[in-house]
């Protein structure tokens, strides 16, 4: 076994969220002392390779970050995707009771073996044909929007033997049989962590015509759930307080839907922009991601970079 040094993640009190296509009270684990950034020696477990036609995920998760189990949401044929409260089994989407759940190996390491699709799909100039795609997820109550999906994850290529890649929307893609070692940095949302108050201040672009109410939406409530209204402070500065955890994502929009959304001016070498196309210079803003800081300010006031999509020139 090879030794690696990892930072122990401090766990205070516990509740977070499931996965996309991407509630009863849960027992709160006993808080541990703050040992953030204290190196701990931990072994990378050696796992037998699966049979041809299968892939075995070997994952490392933050200490104490799961309480209801870990599974995989996605597809093995490119068309039948897992839905709400469904995860993959050997035969495709299945309910929580019959899906494949990760089993603990040692420490913070878990593993699970899945059967790849019988036929590949999606081959392109940029990647091979795919036999499985989706996201590692915490098993989460009513996860219609994949609330508990893994974030800040990376594949350990030194130990992995299965050919793999990552799609534009963040899915793990599996192109062949073998082992996949994945380090999970956190979860978009979890029922194992107690939400904390985040004070969000947003300076929005100028309203080009009449001012309209605006709101926050995000994974902290589930993208399809009730938004949080933003209250005006002065000028174009608004604020709201939400209950969330680190790694939750959020965006600003006009009240009621996506017809009024903040746009960002795209540049080819600006990492903050997405899907750059020189013929389409305005696009949707990337999601904001919460960290440990509880007082968050985001400034969209620069007219050269941001504007509402209902304003002239933002198409």
N, C-alpha and C positions, 0 to 999 in steps of 0.2 A: 504494500500500500504506500502511496505517496503522501507525505505530510504537506499540508497547506495551512496558511495562517489566515484566519477570518476574524472580522470584528464581531464581537458579540453584540447583538442588537438589544438595546435596553427595552424592557417591557414594563410599562406602567400599568395602568388598568386596561381592561379589554372589552370591544365590539366593532367592525368594518364591512366589503361587498362582492358578486358572482361572475358573470362573463357576457360578452356580446355575441352577435353573429359575425371579444371582444368583452307576527313574529313573537315567536315566544321568547321570553327572556332566556339568555344563555348564561350558564354559570361563569362567574368572573374568576380567572386564574389569580393566584396569589402574586402580587407584585414582586419583582426581583430588584436587587440593588442596581443602580445605574453603573453599568460597566461598559458603556459605549467606548469603542475604539481600544478596548483592552484585548490584545491578541490572544487567541485561544488555538491550541494545536488540535487539528481535527483530521482524521483520515478520510481519503476518498475511497469509498468501498469498492471492492472488486465484485462484479456481477457477471454471471455467465451470459453469453450471447444467446439470444432467442433463436428458434428455428427459422428457416427461410420463410418469408411471408409474414413475419412478425417484427415488431419493434418494441424494445424495452426502454422506457424512460427511467432514468435514475436522477432524482432531483434533490436539491438541497434548498431548504426554505428557512426564513428567519425563525429563530427560536420562539416558541409559543404562539406562532401566528395561525395555527389551525386548531379547530376544535370539533368540527362536524365532518371532517374527512376531505380528501382531495380527489378530484376526478378530472376527466378531459371532455371538453365540449367541442364539437366539430363535426367532421364528416369523413367517411372512408370511400365515398364514391363521387364526391363533388356536387351532389344534388340533395341528398337527404341529410340535412343539418339537424343537430339537436335543438329542441325547443325549450320552452320554460320547464324547469325541473327535470330536464333530461340530460344525460351524459352518455358517453360512448360505452358500449358493451362489446363483446366479441363479434356481435352481429349488427352493429350500428346503434342508432339512438335507443336509449332505454331509460326507464324511471330510476329514481334514486335507489330503490330496493334492489334492482338487478344490474346496475351499471358496474363497471370495473372501478374499484377504489384503490388508491395507492396504499401500499402496506409499508410500515416503518421498517427500515433496515437497522439503523443505529443512529444515535445522536439526532441530527436534523435531516437525515437522509431517508428518502422514500423511493419506492419503485413500483412500476405497473407495466404489464405487457399487453399490447394490443395487436389484433390481427389487421393487417393492411388490406386495402381494397383489392378485389380480384382483378380489376382492370384499372389502368392509370388514366388520368385526365389532365388537362391543362398544360401540356408541354408547350414551351415557347422558346424564343431565341435567348431568353435570359435565365431559364431554369429547366431542369429535366421534368419528365412527367411526374405527377403527384399521386401518391397512394393513400395519403391521410393528411388532414389539415385541421387546425383549430387551436385551442388555447388550454393551458393548464389552469384549473379553476378550483377554488374552494367550493365545496358543496354548500349552497346558500339557499335560504328559504325564498321561494317565489322569485327565482333568478331569471325573469323574462328577458332581461337585457344583459345577461352574462356579467352580472355585477361583481362576482368574486374572481375575475380573471387575474392571472399573474402579470405584474408589471416589472420593469427594470430587470428582465431576465436575459440570460446569455447562455449560449451553448459552449460547453468545454470541448473544443475540438481535439484536444490531446487524448481524451478518453473515449470520445464518441466514434462509432464505426458506421452508423447509418448516415447516408447522404441526406442532407437536410438544407432548408433555407427558411426565409422569412418573407411573407407576403406584404404588399403595400399597406394592408390594414392590420398588420401585427400578428398574423397567424403563424404558428410553427407549421412548416410544410415538410413532410417526410417523403423522400424519393426512393427509399429502399430499405431493406431489412438491416437489423443490427441494434446497437446500443446508442442511446442519446442521453448524455449527461448535461443537465440544465441547472444553472444556479438562478434561483428566484430571489429577486431583490425585495419584493413586497407584493401586496395584493391591492387591486383597485378598491375593493371594499371587503369587509370581513365582519362576521357576527361574533368574532372572538375578541374584538377590541371595542372599548367604550368610546363613542364619538366625543370630540372636544369642540369647544366653541372657536370658530375662526371668524375674525372681523375682516370683511372684505370691503375695500374702498376701490372704486372704479372711476376713472376720469374718462368719459366717453367722447367720441367725436362730436363736433358741433351738429346740432339738428338743422338740416338744410331748409326745412320748412317748419311745420308746427311740431313742437315737442310732444313726445308720446311716452307712456309708461314703459319702463324696462324691468327686466327680471334676470335672475340667475337660474340656470339649469345645469345639471351635471350628474355624475355618478354618485354623489353623496346622498341623493334621494332616489337614484335610478333615473336614467335619462328620460323615461316616459312618465315619471311621477310628478307630483305637484311642484311647480317652480317656486322660487323665493323672490318676493318683490324687492326691488332696490329703492331705497328712499333718498330723495334729493337732499344734499347738504347745502350746496350753493353752486351756481353756474352749471357746469356739466359734471360736477362731482357727485357721485352717489355712493351709498353704503348699504351693507346688509350683514347680518350675522347668521352663519350657518353652523350646523352640527356635523362634523365630518372627521376624517382621519387622514393622515399623510397618505399620498398617492391618489386621493380622490381628484377627479377632473371636473372642470366647470367652464361655462361660456356665458357671455352676455347676449341678450337678444331683446327685441321688442316684446311687450307682453302679449302672450297668446299663441305665438308660433314663430316660424323661421322666416316669415316674409320681411321682417326687419332685423337684419343681422349686421354686425360690424365686419367690414371687409379690410383686408390688408393688401398693400401694394407689393406685388411679388418682384423679387430680383433673383437672378440666377444663382448668385453666391450667398444669399441670405439664408442661413439655416433655419430661421424662424418661419419661413414660408414653405408651403407644401405644393406638390404637383406643379412645379414651375412650367409655364408654357409662355414663350415670348409673345404669342398672339393673344394671350388672355392674362393681362398683367394684374388684374384684381382678383383676389380669391378669398375663401373663408379663412379666418384666423385659426391657428392651432389651438387645441384645448389648453387651458391653464391647469397646472398640476400643483396641488398643495404639498408643502413640505412640513418641516417642524415649526417654522415661524407662524405664529397665530394671528399676527396683524399683517395683512397682505394688501398691497396697493399695486394696481395695474393701470398704466397710463396709455390711453388710446387717443390722446388729444392731438397728436402731430398730424396736420391735414395732408402732409406729403406722404404719409404712410398709412393712415387709417381714415375710413369714412363709413357712414351707414350705407347699406346696399340700395336704399331707396333714394339716395342722392344722385344727382346727375354725374355721369362719368364712372360710376362704380360697377358697371355691368361686367 
